[in-house]
Amino acid sequence: MHVLGIDIGGSGIKGAVVDAETGDMITERFRLETPEGAKPEAVAAVVGEIARNFAWKGPIGCTFPAVIRNGVAHSAANVDKSWIGTDAKALFEETTGCPVTVINDADAAGIAEMVFGAGRDKQGVIIMLTLGTGIGSAVFVDGHLLPNAELVHIEMNGGDAEQQAAESARQREDMSWKKWGKLLNQYFQKLEFLLSPDLFIVGGGVSKKSDKFFQYIETRAPLVVAQMLNEAGIIGGAMAAHAIFQNGEDGEFDHRVILGGQGNG
């Protein structure tokens, strides 16, 4: 089944048509800048423009950087605060004229990696982290997703870990790879102390440069690069929409629909 996956980030919104059963992107990725301020109406307009670019009339799977329950945003760390309480699903359906599923962005990326990528056939506790404008986190236990696991706002050096360790912080503060890598190391070690994971998967655009900072991260659990790199969100969003379409669900995404029967629990 073909689904349009759209990945909404703090700096860019990108989409592609995906074969949700194989995880393959069957079109080139189309990317537009995230509108300044990232307010609901402006972001929805870009989502509509991406759908029109593909002349799309079928299901759409959207990722969004927030806690998402039943299509409604319940947080807004890197977008305008007016998103809190916004029915993102209804808003995107209005602008695209298509049925839309909305899922947390890191959860979507994690789903794609667990089914088709670096987490395939892996058991135990697996943490997927996406490094970009912010830090996204997803937690899996024996292949099952713990939805909306916001592990990025834990305390670090007296402040918020995301504000110090996101890729945007490295750019903003003009940090060397070594300095940034050591901040990441603090963050990873905190997660390891709290959750004792069996594997860390690192995604986001900067994962393409893992050779520059992985050397500074010391964890007991293995550290691997996401195989789908920065495309995992698009693919995972499409997979979530496909699962709901196939099961006739109008409500909240059920992670077991995707991972069950895929060799991951």
For each residue, the residues with C-beta under 8 A, 3 or more apart:
1: 19 20 21 59 242 245 246
2: 17 18 19 20 26 58
3: 17 18 20 58 59 60 61 238 239 241 242 245
4: 15 16 17 18 50 51 54 56 58 59 60 61 98 238
5: 15 16 17 18 25 60 61 63 233 234 235 236 237 238 241
6: 13 14 15 47 50 51 60 61 62 63 234 237
7: 13 14 15 62 63 105 108 233 234 237
8: 13 34 43 47 62 63 64 65 105
9: 12 13 14 34 65 105 132 133 233
10: 34 38 65 78 79 132 133 134 168
11: 33 34 132 133 168
12: 9 31 32 33 34
13: 6 7 8 9 31 32 33 34 43 46 47 50
14: 6 7 9 29 30 31 32 50 234
15: 4 5 6 7 29 30 31 50 51 53 54 234
16: 4 5 25 26 27 28 29 30 231 234
17: 2 3 4 5 25 26 27 54 56
18: 2 3 4 5 23 24 25 26 234 235 238 239
19: 1 2 22 23 24 25 26
20: 1 2 3 23 61 238 239 241 242
21: 1 242
22: 19 116
23: 18 19 20 112 115 116 228 235 239
24: 18 19
25: 5 16 17 18 19 28 29 231 234 235
26: 2 16 17 18 19
27: 16 17 30 54
28: 16 25
29: 14 15 16 25 231 234
30: 14 15 16 27 50 53 54
31: 12 13 14 15
32: 12 13 14 46 49 50
33: 11 12 13
34: 8 9 10 11 12 13 38 43 46
35: 38 39 42 43 45 46
36:
37: 42 80
38: 10 34 35 42 43 78 79 80 83
39: 35 42 43 79 80 82 83
40: 43 44 80 82 83 86 88 91
41: 44 45 91
42: 35 37 38 39 45 46
43: 8 13 34 35 38 39 40 46 47 79
44: 40 41 47 48 91 92 94 95
45: 35 41 42 48 49 95
46: 13 32 34 35 42 43 49 50
47: 6 8 13 43 44 50 51 62 92 95 96
48: 44 45 51 52 92 95 96
49: 32 45 46 52 53
50: 4 6 13 14 15 30 32 46 47 53 54
51: 4 6 15 47 48 54 56 60 95 96 97 98
52: 48 49 55 56
53: 15 30 49 50
54: 4 15 17 27 30 50 51
55: 52
56: 4 17 51 52 60 96 98
57: 97 98
58: 2 3 4 98 99
59: 1 3 4 98 99 100 101 241 242 245
60: 3 4 5 6 51 56 92 96 98 99 100 101 241
61: 3 4 5 6 20 100 101 103 108 236 237 238 239 240 241 242
62: 6 7 8 47 88 92 100 101 102 103 237
63: 5 6 7 8 102 103 104 105 107 108 109 233 234 236 237
64: 8 68 73 88 102 103 104 105
65: 8 9 10 77 78 79 104 105 133 134 136
66: 73 74 75 76 77 79 83 84 104
67: 73 74 75 104 148 150
68: 64 71 72 73 74 88 102 103 104 148
69: 72 74 148 252
70: 89 251 252
71: 68 87 88 89 90 100 101 102 252
72: 68 69 85 86 87 88 89
73: 64 66 67 68 76 83 84 85 86 88
74: 66 67 68 69 84 85
75: 66 67 84 150
76: 66 73 79 80 81 82 83 84
77: 65 66 134 152 153 162
78: 10 38 65 133 134
79: 10 38 39 43 65 66 76 83
80: 37 38 39 40 76 83
81: 76 84
82: 39 40 76 86
83: 38 39 40 66 73 76 79 80 86 88
84: 66 73 74 75 76 81
85: 72 73 74
86: 40 72 73 82 83 91
87: 71 72 90 91
88: 40 62 64 68 71 72 73 83 91 92 102
89: 70 71 72 92 93 100 101 102
90: 71 87 93 94
91: 40 41 44 86 87 88 94 95
92: 44 47 48 60 62 88 89 95 96 100 102
93: 89 90 96 97 98 99 100
94: 44 90 91 97
95: 44 45 47 48 51 91 92
96: 47 48 51 56 60 92 93 100
97: 51 57 93 94
98: 4 51 56 57 58 59 60 93
99: 58 59 60 93 241 245
100: 59 60 61 62 71 89 92 93 96 241
101: 59 60 61 62 71 89 237 240 241 244 245 253
102: 62 63 64 68 71 88 89 92
103: 61 62 63 64 68 107 108 236 237 240 253
104: 63 64 65 66 67 68 107 108 136 138 147 148
105: 7 8 9 63 64 65 108 109 130 136 233
106: 109 110 128 129 130 136 137 138
107: 63 103 104 110 111 138 145 147 148 149 236 255
108: 7 61 63 103 104 105 111 112 232 233 235 236 237 239 240
109: 63 105 106 112 113 128 130 136 138 203 226 228 232 233 236
110: 106 107 113 114 119 126 128 138 139 140 145 201 232 236
111: 107 108 114 115 138 145 236 239 240 255 258 259
112: 23 108 109 115 116 117 228 231 232 233 235 236 239
113: 109 110 116 117 118 119 120 128 201 203 226 227 228 232 236
114: 110 111 117 119 120 122 126 128 140 143 145 259 262 264
115: 23 111 112 119 120 239 258 259 262 264
116: 22 23 112 113 120 227 228 235
117: 112 113 114 120 201 226 227 228 232
118: 113 122 201 224 225 226 227
119: 110 113 114 115 122 126 128 140 199 201 264
120: 113 114 115 116 117 263 264
121: 263 264
122: 114 118 119 126 143 198 199 264
123: 142 143 198 264 265
124: 141 142 197 198 199
125: 139 140 141 195 196 197 198 199
126: 110 114 119 122 139 140 141 197 198 199 200 201
127: 137 138 139 140 151 191 195 197 199 200 201
128: 106 109 110 113 114 119 136 137 138 139 140 200 201 202 203 226
129: 106 135 136 137 200 201 202 203 204
130: 105 106 109 135 136 137 202 203 204 226 232 233
131: 135 165 166 167 184 202 203 204 205 206 207
132: 9 10 11 135 136 166 167 168 204 205 206
133: 9 10 11 65 78 166 167 168
134: 10 65 77 78 152 162 166 168
135: 129 130 131 132 152 161 162 165 166 187
136: 65 104 105 106 109 128 129 130 132 152 204
137: 106 127 128 129 130 149 150 151 152
138: 104 106 107 109 110 111 127 128 145 146 149
139: 110 125 126 127 128 145 146 149 151 195
140: 110 114 119 125 126 127 128 143 144 145 146 259 264
141: 124 125 126 144 146
142: 123 124 264 265
143: 114 122 123 140 259 262 263 264 265
144: 140 141 255 256 259 265
145: 107 110 111 114 138 139 140 255 258 259
146: 138 139 140 141 149
147: 104 107 252 253 255
148: 67 68 69 104 107
149: 107 137 138 139 146
150: 67 75 137 153
151: 127 137 139 154 191
152: 77 134 135 136 137 161 162
153: 77 150 160 161 162
154: 151 161 187 190 191 194
155: 158 159 160 161
156: 159 160 161 164 165 186 187 190
157: 164 186
158: 155
159: 155 156 163 164
160: 153 155 156 163 164
161: 135 152 153 154 155 156 164 165 186 187 190
162: 77 134 135 152 153 165 166
163: 159 160 166 169
164: 156 157 159 160 161 169 183 187
165: 131 135 156 161 162 169 180 183 184 186 187
166: 131 132 133 134 135 162 163 169 170
167: 131 132 133 170 171 204 205 206
168: 10 11 132 133 134 171 172
169: 163 164 165 166 172 173 175 180 183
170: 166 167 173 175 177 180 206
171: 167 168 174
172: 168 169
173: 169 170
174: 171
175: 169 170 179 180 183
176: 179 180
177: 170 180 181 209 212 213 216
178: 181 182 213 216
179: 175 176 182 183
180: 165 169 170 175 176 177 183 184 213
181: 177 178 184 185 212 213 214 215 216 217
182: 178 179 185 186 216
183: 164 165 169 175 179 180 186 187
184: 131 165 180 181 187 188 213 216 217
185: 181 182 188 189 216 217 218
186: 156 157 161 165 182 183 189 190
187: 135 154 156 161 164 165 183 184 190 191
188: 184 185 191 192 200 217 219 223
189: 185 186 192 193 218 219
190: 154 156 161 186 187 193 194
191: 127 151 154 187 188 194 195 197 200
192: 188 189 195 196 197 219 220 221
193: 189 190 196
194: 154 190 191
195: 125 127 139 191 192
196: 125 192 193
197: 124 125 126 127 191 192 200 221
198: 122 123 124 125 126 221 222
199: 119 122 124 125 126 127 221 222 224
200: 126 127 128 129 188 191 197 219 221 222 223 224
201: 110 113 117 118 119 126 127 128 129 224 225 226
202: 128 129 130 131 207 210 214 223 224 225 226
203: 109 113 128 129 130 131 207 225 226 228 229 230 232
204: 129 130 131 132 136 167 207 226 230
205: 131 132 167 208 229 230
206: 131 132 167 170 209 210 213
207: 131 202 203 204 210 225 226 229 230
208: 205 229 230
209: 177 206 212 213
210: 202 206 207 213 214 225
211: 214 215
212: 177 181 209
213: 177 178 180 181 184 206 209 210 216 217
214: 181 202 210 211 217 223
215: 181 211
216: 177 178 181 182 184 185 213
217: 181 184 185 188 213 214 223
218: 185 189
219: 188 189 192 200 222 223
220: 192
221: 192 197 198 199 200
222: 198 199 200 219
223: 188 200 202 214 217 219
224: 118 199 200 201 202
225: 118 201 202 203 207 210 229
226: 109 113 117 118 128 130 201 202 203 204 207 229 232
227: 113 116 117 118
228: 23 109 112 113 116 117 203 231 232 235
229: 203 205 207 208 225 226 232
230: 203 204 205 207 208 233
231: 16 25 29 112 228 234 235
232: 108 109 110 112 113 117 130 203 226 228 229 235 236
233: 5 7 9 63 105 108 109 112 130 230 236 237
234: 5 6 7 14 15 16 18 25 29 63 231 237 238
235: 5 18 23 25 108 112 116 228 231 232 238 239
236: 5 61 63 103 107 108 109 110 111 112 113 232 233 239 240
237: 5 6 7 61 62 63 101 103 108 233 234 240 241
238: 3 4 5 18 20 61 234 235 241 242
239: 3 18 20 23 61 108 111 112 115 235 236 242 243 258
240: 61 101 103 108 111 236 237 243 244 253 258
241: 3 5 20 59 60 61 99 100 101 237 238 244 245
242: 1 3 20 21 59 61 238 239 245 246
243: 239 240 246 247 253 254 257 258
244: 101 240 241 247 249 250 253 254 257
245: 1 3 59 99 101 241 242 248
246: 1 242 243 257
247: 243 244 254 257
248: 245
249: 244 253 254 257
250: 244
251: 70
252: 69 70 71 147
253: 101 103 147 240 243 244 249 257
254: 243 244 247 249 257
255: 107 111 144 145 147 258 259
256: 144 259 260
257: 243 244 246 247 249 253 254 260
258: 111 115 145 239 240 243 255 262
259: 111 114 115 140 143 144 145 255 256 262 264 265
260: 256 257 265
261:
262: 114 115 143 258 259
263: 120 121 143
264: 114 115 119 120 121 122 123 140 142 143 259
265: 123 142 143 144 259 260
